[in-house]
Amino acid sequence: HSVSRASPNLTFVPACLPPDPMEVEELQHFVSNSKRLFVMTGAGISTESGIPDYRSEGVGLYARTDRRPVQHAEFVRSASARQRYWARNFVGWPQFSSHQPNKAHLVLRDWEKLGKLHWLVTQNVDALHTKAGSQRMTELHGCTHRVFCLACGDRILRSELQEHFEALNPTWKAEALDVAPDGDVFLTDEQVRNFQVPACRKCGGILKPEVTFFGDTVSQEKVSFVHQRLAESDSMLVAGSSMQVYSGYRFALAAREKKLPIAVLNIGPTRLDHFASLKLNSRCGELLPLIV
């Protein structure tokens, strides 16, 4: 895994101090005392792989631009919204799909192999935990690397859909203005006007990434499954998430109710700061590799 020796991409990582030796010791103690560790990761674990997040001060999408991600209802209701989404996604896909795991992803994979990590839940849709080799894992909000039909449920790989896009749009070209956390880029309305979007190959239905868009909800089946994994765990580590989105925050609330110790590793404030056992303000890819 040469990627573990690669220098991190810090373009989208907020400034922070190096890990304090005392903090390293505290997290080491926390992890060592855990027999069945439940880990939840967010966008802050992938920023060191060059993927921006939404909320980080100064460098997150919301700080740099007034652009907002597509809403579920708008995508389902509006053909022009889907055309805009897929045109942007088509341009951004080659770069987004090429991002590689960083040291933090690899450490969590290693913890799983060593039996330290009971279950990993990621709020990210970038497939970096999968690329790193994690297996005891739930992608809470799905994954951009898979696409499905809203009508018949047929599934295809996003890489396969890219070929359909290319075949339908042989002369269409657009330069990306900026990249977003979920893999799309910013294009003008003029740029997307002539972009052709394929329908489902089986039924002609609407194709959508297998991702929970803003305004949509995680399935009850998946939520119940994650609650079961949490019930089997004896501690919780949140890495790279401010936990502003309720779909993830509810599991921290459940952990608090079960009186599980909770450690938070995130640059900047989180919704858990007032009840976490331990709060660390460091880069995931810098601190986690120090834990043995």
N, C-alpha and C positions, 0 to 999 in steps of 0.2 A: 504494500500500500504506500506508494511513493507520495500520495497526497498528504499523508500524515507529516511529511517533512516539508511540504510546500508552505511558503509564507502566506499568511492569511490576507485576504482582500479587505482592507479596512475602510473602503470608500463609504460604506453605509453603516459603519459601526460608530456609535456616539463615543466621544472622548471619555476616558475613565483612567483612574490610577491603576498601576500594576497590583496584582493580588497582595494583600497584606499577609505576612507569614502566619499571623495569629488566625486570620480568616481561613487560610489553607488548613491549619490544624483543626479548627472548629468543624469545617466541612468533612475533613478526614474522619474525625470522631463520629460525626453524624452518619456517614456512609458505613463505617466499620460496625456501628451499633445496629445497622439495619440488616435484617435477614431476608426480608421480602420487600425490596424497594420499588415503589411505584413512581415512575418519572413522567412528567408532562413537559413537553417542549413547545416553544412558540417561535415566532419569526426571528427572535433575537439569537437563536442558535444557528440560523442560516445566513445571517448578515456577513459573517466571516468567509462565506463561500461566494460573496458578491451579489447576493439577492437582497434588495432593500426590504425594510419592513414598513408598516403603516405609521406607527406612532412615535418612533424615537425622536427625541428633541434634536432639531437642526438637520438631521439627515433622513428621517422617515418621509414617506410619500406625502403625508398630510402637512408636514413642515415645508416641503419643497414646492408643493403645487396645490391648486384647488381641485385637482382631479379626484374623483371618487370611483371605487370599483362598481361594476355592474350590479344592479339589484335583481334578485330572482324573478320577481313579478314582471319587471320590464323585459327581461330576456325571454320569458315564456310568451308574453303578450305581443311583442313588437318585432316584426321581421327586420326592420331597419336597425333595431338595437342588436339583434343577433348578427346582422351583417357587419356592424361596427365592431362588435366584440370579436368575431372570428377573423376579420381583416387584421385587427391589431394583434391578435393571438398568433396568426399565421406569420406575421413579420417577426414577432418576438420569440417564437418557438425555438428556432435553431440555437439561439444564445441561451435561452432559459433552460432548455433540456440538456445543455452541455455542462451546466454547473455540477461541481463535484463535492462530495462530503468534506468537511474540515475535521480538525482534530477532535472537536466535541462529539460529532457523530460517531467517530471511530472509537472513542472512549466508551460511549454508551453501548456500542456493539460488543466491545470487549467485556464490559461488566456483565452483559447478558451471558456471554460464553462462560464466564467465571461463576455464574450463579448468583451474582450480587443483585442483579436487576430482575424483579419479578415480572413487571409489565411496563411497556413504554406506550404512552399516548402522545401523538403529535397533533398539534393544531395546523401544522404546515401541509401544503399541497404539492411540495416540490420533489418528493420521492428521494430525498437525500438520505434518510434513514434506511430506506430499502437498498439504495446504492451502497451504503456502508456495510450492509449485511445483517441489520437487525431483523429478527423474526418474531419475537414475542412483542407484537406491536399492533396498535390500532391507529389508523389514519382518521382522526375524528371528523375532519372536514373533507375527506376524500383525497383524490390525487389527480393532478392535471394530465398525467400520463395515460389516463383512461377516459374514454368517451362512450356515452350510451344514448339510446333513442328514448325520448320521453313517451313515445306511443307504444312501442313493442318491447322495449328493454334490451334490444340487441346491443352488444358491446364490441367496440373495436379499440385498438391502441391509438393513442394520439399521433404517434409516428406514422401510422398507416393513413390516418386522415390527412396528414400533411401532403401525402402523395396525391390524394384526391383533390386537395386545394390546388396543387401545382398543375394538375391535368385540366382543371376547370378554368384556371387563370394563367394561361401560358405567357401572356404579354403584360400582365399586371405587375407593377412595381411600386414600392413606396419606401421612403427612408424613415426610419424610426426617429422620433423626437426625444423620447425618454422611456425608460423601462419601469414597469410596475412590479409589486411583489408577487402577483399571481401569474406573471409570465407574459402579459400583454404589453404593448407599447402605445404611445400616444400618436394618433394620426388625425389629420383634419377630416372634416366631413367630405371635402372634395376628393381626398385621397381614397376614401372607402367606397365612393359612389358606385363604381363599376365592379366591385369585388363580388364574385359568385360563390355562394355557400351551398355545398352538397346536402342532399336530404339522406335519410336513412336508406341504406342499400336494400333493406328487406321490405320496408313498408312505406317509405317516403315520408316518415315522421321527422320531427325536429331533433337534431343532434345537440347534445349538451355535454360539457365536461363533467366527469363524475366528481363534482366538487359542490360543497354547500355554499352557494352564493349568499351574499348579504341579504337578509330578509327571509331566508329559508331556514328550516330547522333540521337538526340532526335526527335521524330516525330513532324511534323509541327503542327499537331492537338493539341498535348500537350503543345507545345510552345505558341500557340495562346491562349489556355485556361489560362495558367499562366499569360500571358500579360493582359488578361481581368481582372484577379483577382488583378493584380498590379494596373490597371487603376482605380479600385474601392477603392484603399487604399490611406491613407494620409501620411504614413511614412514607412520606411523599416528598419528592424533590421537583420543584418547578424551575426549569432552565430556559431562559430567554423569552419570557412572556410577562407582560404587564397584567395579564388575566382580565383585560377590560371586557372581553366577549363572554357572555354568560354561559355559552355552550361548554367552555372550559372551566370557568370559575365555579360552576356548580359542584365540580368534583373536589375542589379545594374546600368548599363549604361542607361537603360530605366528610372529608378527611378531618376537618375541625370537629365536626359532630362526633366522630369516632375517637376523638382525642389522640389522633396520630400526630407525631412530630412532623412539622413541615419546614423544609429549607427552601429558600428562594434565592436563585442566582440570576440576577438581571440588572442591566445598567439602567438606573432610573427607578422611580417609584412604581409600586404595583398595588393591586387591590388587597393583597394579602399581608402587606407590611405590618399592619396593626395586630395580626394574630399569628404570624409565622414564628417558629422557634428560632430561626436563623435567617438573616437577610444579608446577602453578599452582593456587592456592587462591582462585579468584574466581568470580563469577557469570558464566555463559556469555553471557548477554544484555548484560553490561556490558563484558566483555573482547573477545569476538569482533568486535564492530563497530569496534574500534580497529585491527584488522589490515587492511592494504590490499594 
